[in-house]
């Protein structure tokens, strides 16, 4: 078996043959007339034409004396081509034998017919090289060596693996269905800054970069413009949303990545209960549009989005599952419970807020959903409005699915004085070493002092897509970030 290096040398030789014959192996133009999928769908109609011109990448090649069968693929479908020496010039037939390989892009002019085996086929009359490949495609002998190589060479993974191609297509459907749903509900799509002076709108460690023109450090945003979109509420816009990339300089696992796509919407004159109704309707719509079903198997859980969604009380759920009452327990008591349950946690910047969150995450993993987590302590959410009936809790909900959070919304805090106080508390946590605590944003507080209407905000990330597809996060990104090869 020849090595990849030997194959590449042989293909370079074939490339030079084309050049020596005055043929450009990488022409800019093609006479291709139809996608292959169109021809398959309208085969009877197209077979009446004297000739048509198709194009694609050669995926299989079977020379048989005076016959050459090959299949090519154009991203929409595959199609068989028959090249018979008696129907094509000797020059074209011999040149194809001499220079064409699996992986090459070719254009073929010919007529359609059906073989004795019932295969829809293009009988070639002329052909043209569109792009000469220099490396062999992955296959029986030159497959991917390991998982990392497959993700690193994602373009080949997509080309060779129909399941991966489907993930790419479904990603498009997923975000398209969200966008269409919100637009139909009267929301207006907006763009907000990716580079910020203050990283706000979430509790996460940001990436820092330098802005040369202004000679200052800036942060890559950690939310899809939460504080900017709420400024638009102040500006009088009633319903806005954004779908965009966000960046969090944190750990990687099956559910977490550093850069990913997120959607956030903000809805004036609405509260968290309105958001719960709308998000439930949206999730069902998106699942149906993207996957064609409301029933899923996710991480071992059987999920039915059609059934009545449950409601989980934050404090009561933790108490029921761990025996700990977080409303009265001290940091030491919660730490003892974490050790008893063998729950690992990051001790850097550790405080009671992080301790309670670690305890909750232990409980959350046992909840199938679908349902809403409610009645969260105010210390857990610095941007949500306090409940009228209990000032220690906030009007926040999180959507729980298969033991994880796949969406969060709340009645937005619109009291500028309360907001300033909570930012100060978050600043103290940052000074104590909590790098995920929120920064004080004086400009946002000033904007809020002009008045913001009652507002519901909600966000979801591509984690929802990963969960519905029941695949790890990196598998669901088109090009996941990889460590460079040494």
Secondary structure as a PSIPRED ss2 file (coil, helix, strand):
# PSIPRED VFORMAT (PSIPRED V4.0)

   1 X C   1.000  0.000  0.000
   2 X C   1.000  0.000  0.000
   3 X C   1.000  0.000  0.000
   4 X H   0.000  1.000  0.000
   5 X H   0.000  1.000  0.000
   6 X H   0.000  1.000  0.000
   7 X H   0.000  1.000  0.000
   8 X H   0.000  1.000  0.000
   9 X H   0.000  1.000  0.000
  10 X H   0.000  1.000  0.000
  11 X H   0.000  1.000  0.000
  12 X H   0.000  1.000  0.000
  13 X H   0.000  1.000  0.000
  14 X H   0.000  1.000  0.000
  15 X H   0.000  1.000  0.000
  16 X H   0.000  1.000  0.000
  17 X H   0.000  1.000  0.000
  18 X H   0.000  1.000  0.000
  19 X H   0.000  1.000  0.000
  20 X H   0.000  1.000  0.000
  21 X C   1.000  0.000  0.000
  22 X C   1.000  0.000  0.000
  23 X C   1.000  0.000  0.000
  24 X C   1.000  0.000  0.000
  25 X C   1.000  0.000  0.000
  26 X C   1.000  0.000  0.000
  27 X C   1.000  0.000  0.000
  28 X C   1.000  0.000  0.000
  29 X C   1.000  0.000  0.000
  30 X C   1.000  0.000  0.000
  31 X C   1.000  0.000  0.000
  32 X C   1.000  0.000  0.000
  33 X C   1.000  0.000  0.000
  34 X C   1.000  0.000  0.000
  35 X C   1.000  0.000  0.000
  36 X H   0.000  1.000  0.000
  37 X H   0.000  1.000  0.000
  38 X H   0.000  1.000  0.000
  39 X H   0.000  1.000  0.000
  40 X H   0.000  1.000  0.000
  41 X H   0.000  1.000  0.000
  42 X C   1.000  0.000  0.000
  43 X H   0.000  1.000  0.000
  44 X H   0.000  1.000  0.000
  45 X H   0.000  1.000  0.000
  46 X H   0.000  1.000  0.000
  47 X C   1.000  0.000  0.000
  48 X C   1.000  0.000  0.000
  49 X C   1.000  0.000  0.000
  50 X C   1.000  0.000  0.000
  51 X C   1.000  0.000  0.000
  52 X E   0.000  0.000  1.000
  53 X E   0.000  0.000  1.000
  54 X E   0.000  0.000  1.000
  55 X E   0.000  0.000  1.000
  56 X E   0.000  0.000  1.000
  57 X E   0.000  0.000  1.000
  58 X E   0.000  0.000  1.000
  59 X E   0.000  0.000  1.000
  60 X E   0.000  0.000  1.000
  61 X E   0.000  0.000  1.000
  62 X E   0.000  0.000  1.000
  63 X E   0.000  0.000  1.000
  64 X E   0.000  0.000  1.000
  65 X C   1.000  0.000  0.000
  66 X C   1.000  0.000  0.000
  67 X E   0.000  0.000  1.000
  68 X E   0.000  0.000  1.000
  69 X E   0.000  0.000  1.000
  70 X E   0.000  0.000  1.000
  71 X E   0.000  0.000  1.000
  72 X E   0.000  0.000  1.000
  73 X E   0.000  0.000  1.000
  74 X C   1.000  0.000  0.000
  75 X C   1.000  0.000  0.000
  76 X C   1.000  0.000  0.000
  77 X C   1.000  0.000  0.000
  78 X E   0.000  0.000  1.000
  79 X E   0.000  0.000  1.000
  80 X E   0.000  0.000  1.000
  81 X E   0.000  0.000  1.000
  82 X E   0.000  0.000  1.000
  83 X E   0.000  0.000  1.000
  84 X E   0.000  0.000  1.000
  85 X H   0.000  1.000  0.000
  86 X H   0.000  1.000  0.000
  87 X H   0.000  1.000  0.000
  88 X C   1.000  0.000  0.000
  89 X C   1.000  0.000  0.000
  90 X H   0.000  1.000  0.000
  91 X H   0.000  1.000  0.000
  92 X H   0.000  1.000  0.000
  93 X H   0.000  1.000  0.000
  94 X H   0.000  1.000  0.000
  95 X H   0.000  1.000  0.000
  96 X H   0.000  1.000  0.000
  97 X H   0.000  1.000  0.000
  98 X H   0.000  1.000  0.000
  99 X H   0.000  1.000  0.000
 100 X C   1.000  0.000  0.000
 101 X C   1.000  0.000  0.000
 102 X C   1.000  0.000  0.000
 103 X C   1.000  0.000  0.000
 104 X C   1.000  0.000  0.000
 105 X E   0.000  0.000  1.000
 106 X E   0.000  0.000  1.000
 107 X E   0.000  0.000  1.000
 108 X E   0.000  0.000  1.000
 109 X E   0.000  0.000  1.000
 110 X E   0.000  0.000  1.000
 111 X E   0.000  0.000  1.000
 112 X E   0.000  0.000  1.000
 113 X E   0.000  0.000  1.000
 114 X E   0.000  0.000  1.000
 115 X C   1.000  0.000  0.000
 116 X C   1.000  0.000  0.000
 117 X C   1.000  0.000  0.000
 118 X C   1.000  0.000  0.000
 119 X C   1.000  0.000  0.000
 120 X E   0.000  0.000  1.000
 121 X E   0.000  0.000  1.000
 122 X E   0.000  0.000  1.000
 123 X E   0.000  0.000  1.000
 124 X E   0.000  0.000  1.000
 125 X E   0.000  0.000  1.000
 126 X E   0.000  0.000  1.000
 127 X E   0.000  0.000  1.000
 128 X E   0.000  0.000  1.000
 129 X E   0.000  0.000  1.000
 130 X E   0.000  0.000  1.000
 131 X E   0.000  0.000  1.000
 132 X C   1.000  0.000  0.000
 133 X C   1.000  0.000  0.000
 134 X C   1.000  0.000  0.000
 135 X C   1.000  0.000  0.000
 136 X C   1.000  0.000  0.000
 137 X C   1.000  0.000  0.000
 138 X C   1.000  0.000  0.000
 139 X C   1.000  0.000  0.000
 140 X C   1.000  0.000  0.000
 141 X C   1.000  0.000  0.000
 142 X C   1.000  0.000  0.000
 143 X C   1.000  0.000  0.000
 144 X C   1.000  0.000  0.000
 145 X C   1.000  0.000  0.000
 146 X C   1.000  0.000  0.000
 147 X H   0.000  1.000  0.000
 148 X H   0.000  1.000  0.000
 149 X H   0.000  1.000  0.000
 150 X H   0.000  1.000  0.000
 151 X H   0.000  1.000  0.000
 152 X H   0.000  1.000  0.000
 153 X C   1.000  0.000  0.000
 154 X H   0.000  1.000  0.000
 155 X H   0.000  1.000  0.000
 156 X H   0.000  1.000  0.000
 157 X H   0.000  1.000  0.000
 158 X H   0.000  1.000  0.000
 159 X H   0.000  1.000  0.000
 160 X H   0.000  1.000  0.000
 161 X C   1.000  0.000  0.000
 162 X H   0.000  1.000  0.000
 163 X H   0.000  1.000  0.000
 164 X H   0.000  1.000  0.000
 165 X H   0.000  1.000  0.000
 166 X H   0.000  1.000  0.000
 167 X H   0.000  1.000  0.000
 168 X H   0.000  1.000  0.000
 169 X H   0.000  1.000  0.000
 170 X H   0.000  1.000  0.000
 171 X H   0.000  1.000  0.000
 172 X H   0.000  1.000  0.000
 173 X H   0.000  1.000  0.000
 174 X H   0.000  1.000  0.000
 175 X H   0.000  1.000  0.000
 176 X H   0.000  1.000  0.000
 177 X H   0.000  1.000  0.000
 178 X H   0.000  1.000  0.000
 179 X H   0.000  1.000  0.000
 180 X H   0.000  1.000  0.000
 181 X H   0.000  1.000  0.000
 182 X H   0.000  1.000  0.000
 183 X H   0.000  1.000  0.000
 184 X H   0.000  1.000  0.000
 185 X C   1.000  0.000  0.000
 186 X C   1.000  0.000  0.000
 187 X C   1.000  0.000  0.000
 188 X E   0.000  0.000  1.000
 189 X E   0.000  0.000  1.000
 190 X C   1.000  0.000  0.000
 191 X C   1.000  0.000  0.000
 192 X C   1.000  0.000  0.000
 193 X C   1.000  0.000  0.000
 194 X C   1.000  0.000  0.000
 195 X E   0.000  0.000  1.000
 196 X E   0.000  0.000  1.000
 197 X C   1.000  0.000  0.000
 198 X C   1.000  0.000  0.000
 199 X C   1.000  0.000  0.000
 200 X C   1.000  0.000  0.000
 201 X C   1.000  0.000  0.000
 202 X C   1.000  0.000  0.000
 203 X C   1.000  0.000  0.000
 204 X C   1.000  0.000  0.000
 205 X C   1.000  0.000  0.000
 206 X C   1.000  0.000  0.000
 207 X C   1.000  0.000  0.000
 208 X E   0.000  0.000  1.000
 209 X E   0.000  0.000  1.000
 210 X E   0.000  0.000  1.000
 211 X E   0.000  0.000  1.000
 212 X C   1.000  0.000  0.000
 213 X C   1.000  0.000  0.000
 214 X C   1.000  0.000  0.000
 215 X C   1.000  0.000  0.000
 216 X E   0.000  0.000  1.000
 217 X E   0.000  0.000  1.000
 218 X E   0.000  0.000  1.000
 219 X E   0.000  0.000  1.000
 220 X E   0.000  0.000  1.000
 221 X C   1.000  0.000  0.000
 222 X C   1.000  0.000  0.000
 223 X C   1.000  0.000  0.000
 224 X C   1.000  0.000  0.000
 225 X C   1.000  0.000  0.000
 226 X H   0.000  1.000  0.000
 227 X H   0.000  1.000  0.000
 228 X H   0.000  1.000  0.000
 229 X H   0.000  1.000  0.000
 230 X H   0.000  1.000  0.000
 231 X H   0.000  1.000  0.000
 232 X H   0.000  1.000  0.000
 233 X H   0.000  1.000  0.000
 234 X H   0.000  1.000  0.000
 235 X C   1.000  0.000  0.000
 236 X C   1.000  0.000  0.000
 237 X C   1.000  0.000  0.000
 238 X C   1.000  0.000  0.000
 239 X E   0.000  0.000  1.000
 240 X E   0.000  0.000  1.000
 241 X E   0.000  0.000  1.000
 242 X E   0.000  0.000  1.000
 243 X E   0.000  0.000  1.000
 244 X E   0.000  0.000  1.000
 245 X E   0.000  0.000  1.000
 246 X E   0.000  0.000  1.000
 247 X E   0.000  0.000  1.000
 248 X C   1.000  0.000  0.000
 249 X C   1.000  0.000  0.000
 250 X C   1.000  0.000  0.000
 251 X C   1.000  0.000  0.000
 252 X C   1.000  0.000  0.000
 253 X C   1.000  0.000  0.000
 254 X C   1.000  0.000  0.000
 255 X C   1.000  0.000  0.000
 256 X C   1.000  0.000  0.000
 257 X C   1.000  0.000  0.000
 258 X C   1.000  0.000  0.000
 259 X E   0.000  0.000  1.000
 260 X E   0.000  0.000  1.000
 261 X E   0.000  0.000  1.000
 262 X E   0.000  0.000  1.000
 263 X E   0.000  0.000  1.000
 264 X E   0.000  0.000  1.000
 265 X E   0.000  0.000  1.000
 266 X E   0.000  0.000  1.000
 267 X E   0.000  0.000  1.000
 268 X E   0.000  0.000  1.000
 269 X C   1.000  0.000  0.000
 270 X C   1.000  0.000  0.000
 271 X C   1.000  0.000  0.000
 272 X H   0.000  1.000  0.000
 273 X H   0.000  1.000  0.000
 274 X H   0.000  1.000  0.000
 275 X H   0.000  1.000  0.000
 276 X H   0.000  1.000  0.000
 277 X H   0.000  1.000  0.000
 278 X H   0.000  1.000  0.000
 279 X H   0.000  1.000  0.000
 280 X H   0.000  1.000  0.000
 281 X H   0.000  1.000  0.000
 282 X H   0.000  1.000  0.000
 283 X H   0.000  1.000  0.000
 284 X H   0.000  1.000  0.000
 285 X H   0.000  1.000  0.000
 286 X H   0.000  1.000  0.000
 287 X H   0.000  1.000  0.000
 288 X H   0.000  1.000  0.000
 289 X H   0.000  1.000  0.000
 290 X H   0.000  1.000  0.000
 291 X H   0.000  1.000  0.000
 292 X C   1.000  0.000  0.000
 293 X C   1.000  0.000  0.000
 294 X C   1.000  0.000  0.000
 295 X E   0.000  0.000  1.000
 296 X E   0.000  0.000  1.000
 297 X E   0.000  0.000  1.000
 298 X E   0.000  0.000  1.000
 299 X C   1.000  0.000  0.000
 300 X C   1.000  0.000  0.000
 301 X E   0.000  0.000  1.000
 302 X E   0.000  0.000  1.000
 303 X E   0.000  0.000  1.000
 304 X E   0.000  0.000  1.000
 305 X C   1.000  0.000  0.000
 306 X C   1.000  0.000  0.000
 307 X C   1.000  0.000  0.000
 308 X C   1.000  0.000  0.000
 309 X C   1.000  0.000  0.000
 310 X E   0.000  0.000  1.000
 311 X E   0.000  0.000  1.000
 312 X E   0.000  0.000  1.000
 313 X E   0.000  0.000  1.000
 314 X H   0.000  1.000  0.000
 315 X H   0.000  1.000  0.000
 316 X H   0.000  1.000  0.000
 317 X H   0.000  1.000  0.000
 318 X H   0.000  1.000  0.000
 319 X H   0.000  1.000  0.000
 320 X H   0.000  1.000  0.000
 321 X H   0.000  1.000  0.000
 322 X H   0.000  1.000  0.000
 323 X C   1.000  0.000  0.000
 324 X C   1.000  0.000  0.000
 325 X C   1.000  0.000  0.000
 326 X C   1.000  0.000  0.000
 327 X C   1.000  0.000  0.000
 328 X C   1.000  0.000  0.000
 329 X C   1.000  0.000  0.000
 330 X C   1.000  0.000  0.000
 331 X H   0.000  1.000  0.000
 332 X H   0.000  1.000  0.000
 333 X H   0.000  1.000  0.000
 334 X H   0.000  1.000  0.000
 335 X H   0.000  1.000  0.000
 336 X H   0.000  1.000  0.000
 337 X H   0.000  1.000  0.000
 338 X H   0.000  1.000  0.000
 339 X H   0.000  1.000  0.000
 340 X H   0.000  1.000  0.000
 341 X C   1.000  0.000  0.000
 342 X C   1.000  0.000  0.000
 343 X C   1.000  0.000  0.000
 344 X C   1.000  0.000  0.000
 345 X C   1.000  0.000  0.000
 346 X C   1.000  0.000  0.000
 347 X C   1.000  0.000  0.000
 348 X C   1.000  0.000  0.000
 349 X C   1.000  0.000  0.000
 350 X C   1.000  0.000  0.000
 351 X C   1.000  0.000  0.000
 352 X H   0.000  1.000  0.000
 353 X H   0.000  1.000  0.000
 354 X H   0.000  1.000  0.000
 355 X H   0.000  1.000  0.000
 356 X H   0.000  1.000  0.000
 357 X H   0.000  1.000  0.000
 358 X H   0.000  1.000  0.000
 359 X H   0.000  1.000  0.000
 360 X H   0.000  1.000  0.000
 361 X H   0.000  1.000  0.000
 362 X H   0.000  1.000  0.000
 363 X H   0.000  1.000  0.000
 364 X H   0.000  1.000  0.000
 365 X C   1.000  0.000  0.000
 366 X C   1.000  0.000  0.000
 367 X C   1.000  0.000  0.000
 368 X C   1.000  0.000  0.000
 369 X E   0.000  0.000  1.000
 370 X E   0.000  0.000  1.000
 371 X E   0.000  0.000  1.000
 372 X E   0.000  0.000  1.000
 373 X E   0.000  0.000  1.000
 374 X E   0.000  0.000  1.000
 375 X C   1.000  0.000  0.000
 376 X E   0.000  0.000  1.000
 377 X E   0.000  0.000  1.000
 378 X H   0.000  1.000  0.000
 379 X H   0.000  1.000  0.000
 380 X H   0.000  1.000  0.000
 381 X C   1.000  0.000  0.000
 382 X C   1.000  0.000  0.000
 383 X C   1.000  0.000  0.000
 384 X E   0.000  0.000  1.000
 385 X C   1.000  0.000  0.000
 386 X E   0.000  0.000  1.000
 387 X C   1.000  0.000  0.000
 388 X C   1.000  0.000  0.000
 389 X C   1.000  0.000  0.000
 390 X C   1.000  0.000  0.000
 391 X C   1.000  0.000  0.000
 392 X C   1.000  0.000  0.000
 393 X E   0.000  0.000  1.000
 394 X E   0.000  0.000  1.000
 395 X C   1.000  0.000  0.000
 396 X E   0.000  0.000  1.000
 397 X E   0.000  0.000  1.000
 398 X E   0.000  0.000  1.000
 399 X E   0.000  0.000  1.000
 400 X E   0.000  0.000  1.000
 401 X E   0.000  0.000  1.000
 402 X C   1.000  0.000  0.000
 403 X C   1.000  0.000  0.000
 404 X E   0.000  0.000  1.000
 405 X E   0.000  0.000  1.000
 406 X E   0.000  0.000  1.000
 407 X E   0.000  0.000  1.000
 408 X E   0.000  0.000  1.000
 409 X E   0.000  0.000  1.000
 410 X E   0.000  0.000  1.000
 411 X E   0.000  0.000  1.000
 412 X E   0.000  0.000  1.000
 413 X C   1.000  0.000  0.000
 414 X C   1.000  0.000  0.000
 415 X C   1.000  0.000  0.000
 416 X H   0.000  1.000  0.000
 417 X H   0.000  1.000  0.000
 418 X H   0.000  1.000  0.000
 419 X H   0.000  1.000  0.000
 420 X H   0.000  1.000  0.000
 421 X H   0.000  1.000  0.000
 422 X H   0.000  1.000  0.000
 423 X H   0.000  1.000  0.000
 424 X H   0.000  1.000  0.000
 425 X H   0.000  1.000  0.000
 426 X H   0.000  1.000  0.000
 427 X H   0.000  1.000  0.000
 428 X H   0.000  1.000  0.000
 429 X H   0.000  1.000  0.000
 430 X H   0.000  1.000  0.000
 431 X H   0.000  1.000  0.000
 432 X C   1.000  0.000  0.000
 433 X C   1.000  0.000  0.000
 434 X C   1.000  0.000  0.000
 435 X C   1.000  0.000  0.000
 436 X C   1.000  0.000  0.000
 437 X C   1.000  0.000  0.000
 438 X C   1.000  0.000  0.000
 439 X C   1.000  0.000  0.000
 440 X C   1.000  0.000  0.000
 441 X C   1.000  0.000  0.000
 442 X H   0.000  1.000  0.000
 443 X H   0.000  1.000  0.000
 444 X H   0.000  1.000  0.000
 445 X H   0.000  1.000  0.000
 446 X H   0.000  1.000  0.000
 447 X H   0.000  1.000  0.000
 448 X H   0.000  1.000  0.000
 449 X C   1.000  0.000  0.000
 450 X C   1.000  0.000  0.000
 451 X C   1.000  0.000  0.000
 452 X C   1.000  0.000  0.000
 453 X C   1.000  0.000  0.000
 454 X C   1.000  0.000  0.000
 455 X E   0.000  0.000  1.000
 456 X E   0.000  0.000  1.000
 457 X E   0.000  0.000  1.000
 458 X E   0.000  0.000  1.000
 459 X E   0.000  0.000  1.000
 460 X E   0.000  0.000  1.000
 461 X E   0.000  0.000  1.000
 462 X C   1.000  0.000  0.000
 463 X H   0.000  1.000  0.000
 464 X H   0.000  1.000  0.000
 465 X H   0.000  1.000  0.000
 466 X H   0.000  1.000  0.000
 467 X H   0.000  1.000  0.000
 468 X H   0.000  1.000  0.000
 469 X H   0.000  1.000  0.000
 470 X C   1.000  0.000  0.000
 471 X C   1.000  0.000  0.000
 472 X C   1.000  0.000  0.000
 473 X H   0.000  1.000  0.000
 474 X H   0.000  1.000  0.000
 475 X H   0.000  1.000  0.000
 476 X H   0.000  1.000  0.000
 477 X C   1.000  0.000  0.000
 478 X C   1.000  0.000  0.000
 479 X C   1.000  0.000  0.000
 480 X C   1.000  0.000  0.000
 481 X C   1.000  0.000  0.000
 482 X C   1.000  0.000  0.000
 483 X C   1.000  0.000  0.000
 484 X C   1.000  0.000  0.000
 485 X C   1.000  0.000  0.000
 486 X C   1.000  0.000  0.000
